[in-house]
Amino acid sequence: LHKLTTDISKFQNPILSIPRSHPLRVPGVQALAKARFERYEMLYDLDDLNQSILRFTEAMFLPWHGPFHNIVEIFFSITLGLVHRVIKSRQPEDVTHSIIYLRYLRGQSLEAFNVPPNHVTEFLVYALGIQVEMKLGDARQDIEEMAALCQELLKSDMSTTSVTGFIEALIQAVYAQAGGWAEWHDKVIECLREANVRLPDSHDVSMALAGSLYDRFHVACSNDDYEEGITILDKVIRAPGDRPTENASLLATLFAQARWEFCGKPEYLEEAIYRMRTLLGETSLENSRHSTFTHGLAFLQASRWTRFDDPDTVPVFPDSFLG
């Protein structure tokens, strides 16, 4: 960091004083832009990032005297800077521009210009996720595009760390749009299934997939979704280690409760009671939801005396529990 700061201070004025037509102006400005971006990654100073974007933009339009002017690589550097600025400042115009630029770059033959295609795709996932969180576009279309891009990346040889990053971005976008599942959950579920294979020990992916299946179960009432979701949740609950499992137990209980509500079979009620007892046993007395779960268990047990042959008499949990 000390050397980088010294170099920036030492060379910035000489570089910027070179005439625009001088053959050293372009490489000098690019070197300065790269140095400012490197320091930004260390200190997260927005001025460094803004100056990096400015100098890369200048380099694109300067006259070039060498044999090859890699405009695409410079343009990617500008776009990369914009995505970082989006993450830090959340400016709507930066979100819009970065998505436009990244989509454009995906249409180019990037390998010939020393730009990794997977990096472009990965940053597009991040930018679309921010657009969803900021409610700037069509969330359904953005999430569908994110799911398709993530599936493309999952089929590549990207590292586990990189896979975790863009899948987390998809999960956060999905959570930001809770309640809007009916139109686009199939594509997300398909993507999360692939992610669950690639990241079998990821608590976040497992919970997101199970939650997605739970939401679709409310739409389609498919027993396959129920069985798959419960299997995933039981794996999370029984996983070794000290990881908290209350949310997994709660979702498993809601799954069982929903199936009983929809079908009204006595054996489904017993499954819901078993799940509720398990959840209550994992919840401390100090937990604010303990009394709610206690009432829920009592409610389910009392439902054993309900007439199951009449659908109108099948009770449901109070809103306070489902909330």
Secondary structure, 3 states (H helix, E strand, C coil): CHHHHHHHHHHHHHHHHCCCCCCCHHHHHHHHHHHHHHHHHHHCCHHHHHHHHHHHHHHHHCCCCCCCCCHHHHHHHHHHHHHHHHHHHCCHHHHHHHHHHHHHHHCCCHHHHCCCHHHHHHHHHHHHHHHHHCCCCCHHHHHHHHHHHHHHHHCCCCCHHHHHHHHHHHHHHHHHCCCCHHHCHHHHHHHHHHHHHHCCCCHHHHHHHHHHHHHHHHHHCCHHHHHHHHHHHHHHHHCCCCCCCHHHHHHHHHHHHHHHHHHCCHHHHHHHHHHHHHHHHHCCCCCCCHHHHHHHHHHHHHHHHCCCCCHHHCCCCCHHHHC
